[in-house]
Amino acid sequence: MKYQEMLAFASFLNKSQGNDTEAWKKAMQSVNQLLEVMGPYQLRDGKGEYRPITPQAYQQMDELFNQAVTSVNAFVKEEASGVEDEVRHQLMKNFNKEFLAKSYIEYKNVKPDANGNLHDAMENFRYQNVELSGADLQRVGGNLSSRVQLHIDLDGKKTRGVFTKRSSYDPHGQQKAILDEMKAKYGKFASFWEAMDNPEFLRNGIFGNDTALFMNCQTNTVYDSNPQERSRALYDYYDSVRMGNYPQLAQEFANYRDDPDFFNALFDYSLKAEKLSTSLTVNQLLLDLKPGENVDGRNSAMSSVANLLGVSDLIAKSKQIAVKMPSGEFQTGTFMEFVESKDITNVDSIDEMRILGLDAYEDKDVKVQLANLQVLDYVCGNVDRHSGNILYKFDPQTHKLTSIKGIDNDASFTKHRLTNAQSLSQLPSIQRMRVIDQTMAEKLLTIDEGMLTATLHGYGLSDAEIGAAYDRLHNLQEAIRKAPTFDPEKGLEPYDPRNAEQSITIVKTEDWDKLSLEDLKAGNNNFAKLVGVQDMLTTESMVTDAMKREAESSKRTLTSMLKPENSASLLQNAQSHKPRFGVSQRYKNVLDAMAAYQNAPSPDDPLHSEDHVKWQRLADLQEAVNAYKQEKIGLGHLRPDGSPTQEMKGKALSRIEDVDRIGKFATSLLAERQHAIHAEEDLRDAERKQAELDAFKALPANEQQIILEQKKAHEALLNQDLSVRIQNSLAAEENPFEESAEMDLPEENLSMDAMEAN
C-alpha cells in the first residue's frame, strides 16, 4: 500500500471543485477518518519502526474501511450535474480504483498480529517467505523442481501441499522438449526430428494430435505383420498433422515410412503430442495466452477472488510463496494445499461411489456449493472445470455426498469476453448456470471494478485478463438485477438452449432442497457434471484405452531403442572424433563400453529381464560415461554442472558432446524401461481392479454395505495410527511425513494424483 500517495490524492480530492452533496461530504469524511486512523500504522516512528496493531485497533480500522468503501461507491453512483461534478466523479473513481480498493483488499487479507506490523502485512500479503525444514531440504536435494510436495509453515500452521515453481507460458519450449526426448530415444531418425523442429509446424501441427496415431492397441499385431495397414495408419497421421505443408518434413517422412521402427517412434511421439495438444488447446485457444505470460500465479489469484466472494473454502487454497534455499536465494512459485476428499480419477474398485444412486448426491449444501463454484469459475474465467477437477467428500455413516471442492485452478482468467448465452469449453454461460444462491447474488452486487482489480493485482495477470474478469462480473451483476426469485409453487422454468433471453434464477437458502439435480442440469454446468460423475462411476470400465496405448507404446519404444541400429550413429560419431594419438583412457573406455553394449544381443522380453547381458552392458556404459565426465571436471574442461568451458573447441569439444549424447541415451533408455514396467503394471492393476469391481457389484446390497463398512474401519485405523505418529513426531520436533507416510494414508484421501494429473 502506498499510504503517502493515497494521502496526497485524498488531499487533492478535498480541494476539488463541485457540488458538495451529502454523498460527497459523507464520502470525504469517511476517507479522511480512515486515513487519520491508518497513519500511525503506515508511517515509521522516530526510531524508524512501524507501530504494531492491536486487535481493537484492527477492528476499528475494519469498520472505517467498510464505511469508506460504501460511501465512496455511493457517491460514484450519484448523478453528476455539470462539468466540475463530472471531473470530481472521475477523480473519485480513480482514487477508488488505484488506492482505496487496493488498500481495502490488502487489509482484508491480513490478520492482526501484535508482534508484526500492518504496513508490512499489507504490502506482502500476496507472498509469504518460507524456510524448508531440514528433512524437506534433504528430500528435494536443495533444489525445487517444477512440482514438488512440501510440508511447510503457512499462515501460522503446518500445511501439506504441492509447490509449483514460477513459470511462464512456453509452448515452443514444451514441444522442443518432446523432440529432444525423441532424438535421445531414436537417433536413427535424427534428420526427421530436426525437420519437425519447425516453428510453424510446431505451432499448427500439434493440434492434429487430438487422436493418437493408433487408437486400438489390441490389434497392433496387424501393423507388425501387414505393411499396407501400417502405411495407411502412418499416412492418416501424416494428413492429420499436415506434414505435407512442409517440404523438408514430408521428404524425411518419405525416407523412413517403410521402417517398422519409424511407426513405433511416431506412435511414441503422437501420444506425447496428444497430451501436450490438450494443454496447448486450453492455454492457447481458450485462455488466449501469449508466450512469456504468467502461468502459475492464476491459482493464487483465484483463491483471492474466492476470499473476496466469501467462499474461500470452496477451492483448494493457493498462495504465492518464496522458499529460502540453503544458498540463501529464494525460489518463488505457488503452493496449493492438499485436500482430503475423493478424486474420481483415482477411485478404488471397492468404493461407495461405484454403487451409489443419484439420490446420494442430492444434498442441499452441495447444490449451493456447485452453484457458487460455477459463479467463481465464471468471474475468474476458469475454462477447465471438468468433473476431475472437483473433489468429493462423503459422510462415512450415511454414504451421502456432503461437500465438494475445486482443485487445479490454473486454467483461469481467459481474455475472452462472453455474452450471457456464451459458454467456453468447461465454463458454462450465465444461461446454463440456471440458478444462483441469494447470498452470493447479494455479495456480487457489492463488488465494484476497483475491488476486483485490486484483488487481482500482483499475480502477474495482464490488463486484458483483469478487464475480461470485470466484464464477466458485470454480466453477472446485470443478470442478477433482472433475475426472478425461485418460486417453489411454480417450479424452475425448463432449460431452453434456443432461448437466448433465458437467464438465471435466484434461489433462497431455504428453497434449495426443493430443486433436484435433474431440475438444475443444463449443458456443461456443474449440476450436469455431478450427474455425469454418478453415471460414469457406476458404469465405466477401469481398463481404459489410454492405459492400453501407454503400455503398448512404451513396450514398442523400448524394443526399438534396444536395437543396435538405433544407437549406431552415437558410436560412429564418437569413433570419428577419436584422436590418432594420445587418446584419453577414459574416452577409450566409453568407446569400448558403447561397442560392448551395441554388440550384446537384445533380450526377448525387455520388460522382464533385469539380469540380461544387455542391461549389464548398459550399466557398464553409464559407469564409463560418469568416469569420463569426472575426469573432465577435474581437468577444468567441464563445469560441475556438466557443461563445457569456453576453452574447449574443435574435436575436443566434439568428444565431450559425443559422450554427453551417449550418456543421455543410456539415461533415457533406463527411464523408458521403468516407464514401460510401470505402464504394464498399471494395466494389470486396472484389470485386477475391474475383476474385483465386477465381483463386488454382483453381491447383494447388504453384503456390499458390510464390505464398505469393513473398508471404512480399516481406513480409520490407518488414520488413527498416523495421527499418533504425527503427535509423537511433533513432540520430538520431527517431520511426521518423512518416513513413508504416503503408504499409510488411505488412497482416496490423497488428492495430489488428481492435482498433478489434470
Residue pairs with C-beta under 8 A, 6 or more apart in sequence:
1 42
1 102
1 103
1 106
1 119
1 122
1 123
2 99
3 35
3 38
3 39
3 42
3 43
3 103
3 119
5 99
6 35
6 99
6 100
6 103
7 35
7 39
9 94
9 95
9 98
9 99
10 28
10 31
10 32
10 35
10 95
12 91
13 28
13 31
13 88
13 91
13 92
13 95
14 28
14 32
16 87
16 88
16 91
17 84
17 87
17 88
18 24
18 82
18 84
18 85
18 87
18 88
19 81
19 82
19 84
19 85
21 75
21 78
23 71
23 74
23 75
23 78
24 75
24 78
24 88
26 71
26 74
26 75
27 68
27 71
27 72
27 74
27 75
27 92
29 71
30 64
30 67
30 68
30 70
30 71
30 72
31 68
31 71
31 72
31 95
31 100
33 64
33 67
33 68
34 61
34 64
34 65
34 67
34 68
37 57
37 60
37 61
37 64
38 61
38 64
40 51
41 50
41 51
41 53
41 57
41 61
41 117
41 118
41 119
42 50
42 118
42 119
43 50
44 50
45 51
49 117
50 117
50 118
50 119
50 120
51 117
52 113
52 114
52 115
52 116
52 117
53 61
53 112
53 113
53 114
53 117
53 118
54 112
54 114
55 112
55 114
57 112
58 112
58 118
61 107
62 107
65 103
65 104
65 107
65 108
68 100
68 104
69 100
69 101
69 104
69 451
72 92
72 95
72 96
72 100
73 96
73 448
75 89
75 92
76 89
76 92
76 93
76 96
76 448
78 89
80 86
80 88
80 89
93 450
96 448
96 450
97 449
97 450
97 453
97 454
98 450
100 450
101 448
101 450
101 451
101 453
101 454
102 450
102 453
102 454
102 457
103 122
103 454
104 451
104 454
105 304
105 308
105 451
105 454
105 455
105 457
106 122
106 123
106 125
106 454
107 118
107 122
108 307
108 308
109 125
109 126
109 304
109 307
110 118
110 121
110 122
110 125
111 121
113 121
126 300
126 304
126 320
126 458
126 459
127 320
127 321
127 322
127 332
128 154
128 155
128 319
128 320
128 321
128 322
129 321
129 322
129 324
129 330
130 152
130 153
130 154
130 321
130 322
130 323
130 324
130 335
131 323
131 324
132 140
132 150
132 152
132 323
132 324
132 325
133 151
133 152
133 735
135 734
135 735
135 738
136 150
136 151
136 152
136 735
137 325
137 326
139 738
140 148
140 150
142 325
142 326
142 327
143 325
144 163
144 165
144 323
144 325
144 331
144 333
145 165
146 164
146 165
146 167
147 162
147 163
147 164
147 165
147 756
148 162
148 163
149 160
149 161
149 162
149 163
149 752
150 160
150 161
150 162
150 163
150 323
150 335
151 158
151 159
151 160
151 735
151 737
152 158
152 159
152 161
152 321
152 323
152 335
153 159
154 161
154 319
154 321
154 335
154 337
155 319
159 335
159 337
159 338
160 337
160 338
160 737
161 335
161 336
161 337
161 338
162 335
162 336
162 338
162 752
162 755
162 756
163 321
163 323
163 333
163 334
163 335
164 296
164 299
164 333
164 334
164 335
164 336
165 296
165 331
165 332
165 333
166 296
166 297
166 331
166 332
166 333
166 334
167 295
167 296
167 333
168 291
168 292
168 293
168 294
168 295
169 283
169 289
169 290
169 291
169 292
169 293
169 294
169 295
170 291
170 292
171 202
171 203
171 280
171 283
171 284
171 291
172 199
172 202
172 203
172 291
174 276
174 279
174 280
175 202
175 206
175 273
175 276
176 197
176 202
178 269
178 272
178 273
178 276
179 193
179 196
179 197
181 272
181 668
182 189
182 193
182 265
182 268
182 269
183 190
183 193
183 194
184 661
184 664
184 665
184 668
185 265
185 268
185 557
185 560
185 561
185 566
185 665
185 668
185 669
185 672
186 193
186 261
186 265
186 268
186 560
186 561
186 566
187 566
187 567
187 569
187 570
187 661
187 665
188 259
188 261
188 565
188 566
188 568
188 569
189 252
189 256
189 261
189 262
189 265
190 569
191 252
191 255
192 249
192 252
192 253
192 255
192 256
192 262
195 246
195 248
195 249
195 251
195 252
196 202
196 249
196 252
198 246
198 248
198 249
200 246
201 241
201 242
201 243
201 245
201 246
201 249
204 242
205 241
205 242
205 243
206 241
206 273
206 276
206 277
206 280
207 277
207 280
207 281
208 240
208 241
208 242
208 277
209 240
209 241
209 270
209 273
209 274
209 276
209 277
210 274
210 277
211 240
211 274
212 267
212 270
212 271
212 274
212 549
213 233
213 234
213 237
213 263
213 266
213 267
213 270
213 271
214 220
214 223
214 233
214 267
214 270
214 549
215 545
215 549
216 545
217 545
217 548
217 549
217 551
217 552
218 548
220 552
220 556
222 229
223 229
223 230
223 233
223 263
224 230
224 260
227 258
230 260
230 263
231 257
231 258
233 263
234 253
234 257
234 262
234 263
234 266
237 266
237 270
238 244
238 253
241 273
243 249
243 250
243 253
244 250
256 262
261 560
261 563
261 566
264 553
264 556
264 557
264 559
264 560
265 557
265 560
267 552
267 553
267 556
268 553
268 554
268 556
268 557
271 549
271 550
271 553
282 383
282 384
282 411
282 425
283 289
283 295
283 411
286 383
286 384
286 411
286 414
286 416
286 424
286 425
287 381
287 383
287 411
287 412
287 413
287 414
287 415
288 414
288 415
288 416
289 295
293 460
293 462
294 459
294 460
294 461
295 410
296 333
296 334
296 410
297 320
297 334
297 459
297 460
297 461
298 409
298 410
298 411
298 412
298 413
298 459
298 461
299 318
299 334
299 336
299 408
299 409
299 410
299 412
300 318
300 319
300 320
300 334
300 459
301 380
301 412
301 413
301 455
301 456
301 459
301 461
302 315
302 318
302 376
302 380
302 382
302 409
302 412
302 413
303 312
303 315
303 317
303 318
303 319
303 409
304 455
304 456
304 459
305 376
305 379
305 380
305 452
305 455
305 456
305 469
306 312
306 314
306 315
306 376
307 455
308 447
308 451
308 452
308 455
309 372
309 375
309 376
309 379
309 440
309 443
309 444
309 447
310 439
310 443
311 372
311 373
311 376
311 440
313 405
314 369
314 372
314 373
314 376
314 405
314 406
315 373
315 376
315 405
315 406
315 407
315 409
316 336
316 337
316 338
316 339
316 391
316 405
316 406
316 407
316 409
316 755
317 336
317 337
318 334
318 335
318 336
318 337
318 409
319 334
319 335
320 332
320 333
320 334
320 335
320 459
321 332
321 333
321 334
321 335
322 330
322 331
322 332
323 330
323 331
323 332
323 333
324 330
325 331
336 407
336 755
338 750
338 751
338 752
339 391
339 405
339 407
339 751
340 393
340 749
340 751
341 391
341 392
341 393
341 403
341 404
341 405
341 749
341 751
342 351
342 353
342 391
342 392
342 393
342 394
342 748
342 751
343 388
343 391
343 748
343 751
343 753
343 754
344 353
344 387
344 388
344 390
344 392
344 533
344 536
344 537
344 754
345 388
345 753
345 754
345 757
345 758
346 747
346 748
346 753
346 754
347 353
347 354
347 537
347 748
348 689
348 747
348 748
349 542
349 689
349 690
349 692
349 693
349 696
350 692
350 693
350 696
350 707
350 708
350 711
351 708
351 748
352 360
352 394
352 399
352 708
353 392
353 394
353 533
353 534
353 537
354 537
354 538
354 693
354 696
354 697
355 538
355 696
355 697
355 701
355 704
356 399
356 534
356 538
357 534
358 517
358 518
358 531
358 534
360 394
360 399
360 400
360 401
360 534
361 400
361 401
361 517
361 530
361 531
361 533
361 534
362 516
362 517
363 400
363 401
363 402
364 512
364 513
365 402
365 403
365 512
366 401
366 402
366 403
366 404
366 530
367 512
367 515
367 517
367 520
367 527
368 437
368 509
368 512
369 403
369 404
370 404
370 526
370 527
370 530
371 433
371 435
371 436
371 437
371 440
371 507
371 526
372 437
372 440
373 385
373 390
373 404
373 406
373 526
374 385
374 428
374 433
374 525
374 526
375 433
375 436
375 440
375 444
375 476
376 382
376 406
377 385
377 406
377 412
377 427
378 427
378 428
378 430
378 433
378 472
378 476
379 452
379 469
379 472
379 473
379 476
380 409
380 412
380 413
380 469
381 412
381 413
381 414
381 415
381 416
381 424
381 427
381 465
381 468
381 469
381 472
382 409
382 411
382 412
382 413
382 426
382 427
383 411
383 412
383 414
383 424
383 425
383 426
383 427
384 408
384 411
384 425
384 426
384 758
385 406
385 426
385 427
385 526
385 529
386 426
386 529
386 758
387 529
387 530
387 532
387 533
387 536
388 754
388 757
388 758
389 406
389 407
389 408
389 409
389 754
389 758
390 404
390 405
390 406
390 407
390 526
390 529
391 404
391 405
391 406
391 407
391 751
391 754
392 401
392 403
392 404
392 533
393 401
393 402
393 403
393 404
393 405
394 400
394 401
394 402
395 402
396 712
396 716
399 708
404 530
407 751
407 754
407 755
407 758
408 754
408 755
408 758
413 456
413 461
413 465
413 466
413 468
413 469
414 424
414 427
414 465
414 468
415 462
415 464
415 465
415 468
416 424
416 468
417 468
417 471
417 472
418 424
418 427
418 429
418 471
418 472
418 475
419 429
419 475
420 429
420 430
420 431
420 475
420 479
420 500
420 503
421 429
421 430
421 431
421 500
422 429
423 429
423 432
423 523
423 524
426 524
427 524
428 522
428 523
428 524
428 525
428 526
429 523
430 475
430 476
430 479
430 503
430 504
431 497
431 500
431 502
431 503
431 504
431 522
432 495
432 522
432 523
432 524
432 525
433 504
433 522
433 525
434 492
434 495
434 504
434 505
434 520
434 522
434 525
434 527
435 486
435 492
435 504
435 505
435 506
435 507
435 515
435 520
436 476
436 480
436 483
436 504
436 505
436 506
436 507
437 506
437 507
437 509
437 512
438 485
438 506
438 507
438 508
438 509
439 509
441 480
441 483
441 506
444 473
444 476
444 477
444 480
445 477
445 480
445 481
447 473
449 470
452 466
452 469
452 470
452 473
453 466
453 470
456 465
456 466
456 469
457 466
479 503
479 504
480 504
480 506
482 503
483 503
483 504
483 505
483 506
484 505
484 506
485 505
485 506
485 507
485 508
486 492
486 505
486 506
486 507
486 508
486 511
486 514
486 515
488 511
488 514
491 519
492 505
492 515
492 519
492 520
493 502
493 505
495 502
495 522
495 523
496 502
497 522
497 523
507 515
517 527
517 530
517 531
518 531
520 527
521 527
521 528
521 531
522 528
541 690
542 686
542 687
542 689
542 690
542 693
543 683
543 686
543 687
543 690
544 686
547 679
547 682
547 683
547 686
548 683
550 679
550 682
550 683
551 676
551 679
551 680
551 682
551 683
553 679
554 672
554 675
554 676
554 679
554 680
555 606
555 607
555 676
555 679
555 680
557 672
557 676
558 606
558 607
558 669
558 672
558 673
558 676
559 602
559 606
560 566
561 567
561 668
561 669
561 672
562 602
562 603
562 606
562 614
562 669
563 602
564 598
564 599
564 602
567 594
567 597
567 598
567 665
568 598
570 594
570 658
570 661
570 662
570 665
571 591
571 594
571 595
571 598
571 662
573 654
573 658
573 661
574 590
574 591
574 594
574 655
574 658
574 659
574 662
575 591
577 651
577 654
577 655
577 658
578 587
578 588
578 591
578 655
579 651
584 628
584 631
586 624
586 627
586 628
586 631
587 628
587 655
587 659
589 624
589 627
589 628
590 621
590 624
590 625
590 628
590 659
590 662
592 624
593 617
593 620
593 621
593 623
593 624
593 625
594 621
594 624
594 662
596 617
596 620
596 621
597 614
597 617
597 618
597 620
597 621
600 613
600 614
600 616
600 617
601 613
601 614
602 614
603 609
603 612
603 614
603 615
606 673
606 676
607 673
607 676
607 677
607 680
609 615
618 666
618 669
618 670
621 662
621 666
622 663
622 666
622 667
622 670
625 659
625 662
625 663
625 666
626 663
628 659
629 638
629 642
629 659
629 663
632 638
632 656
633 639
633 640
633 642
636 645
636 647
637 644
637 645
637 647
637 648
637 652
637 656
638 644
638 645
638 656
639 645
642 660
644 653
644 656
644 657
648 656
696 704
696 707
697 704
699 707
715 746
715 749
718 744
718 745
718 746
719 745
719 746
719 749
721 744
722 736
722 741
722 744
722 745
725 736
725 741
725 744
726 736
728 736
729 735
729 736
730 736
742 750
